[in-house]
Amino acid sequence: MHITILTVGSRGDVQPYLALAAGLRQAGYQVRVATHRPFQAAVHQRGLEFRPVAGNPRELLESDAGLTPRLDTTSSSGAGPATGA
């Protein structure tokens, strides 16, 4: 069975998926990881097939469209939307 895992983000975001992919490979699956080029060596070090995802992960995370929570959309605890109270 062939499996493709798509992961983007920082090293900390990608690393767990590399571990998952390596475990699947050891279980006999053919695994491909699609992620950003800065992680290509890490993918190959685990004996996995690499496919590039366009873009720069740092630029994505630092952009307005990135995954970093904005202060105006979370409460002070970071646990959910601000209530305005």
C-alpha positions, 0 to 999 in steps of 0.5 A: 500500500502506498501512503503520502503524508502532507505536512507543512510548518516548522521543524516541530510541526513536521517532525512527528509526521516523519516519525509516523512515516518511518513507523509506517515504512517499518510496517511494510508500507511505501511512504512518501512525505510531501513537505517543504524543501528545507526538510528534504534531507530529514525525509531522506535520512529516514529512507522515505520518498520526498515530494516538494511542497511549494513555498517557504515555511518560515514566510508562511508562518510569519505571514497574515495567512500563517498559522500563528494565532493573532492576539485579537482572535484568542483569549488571554489564556490562548484557549479560545476566542476572545469573549470581549468581556 
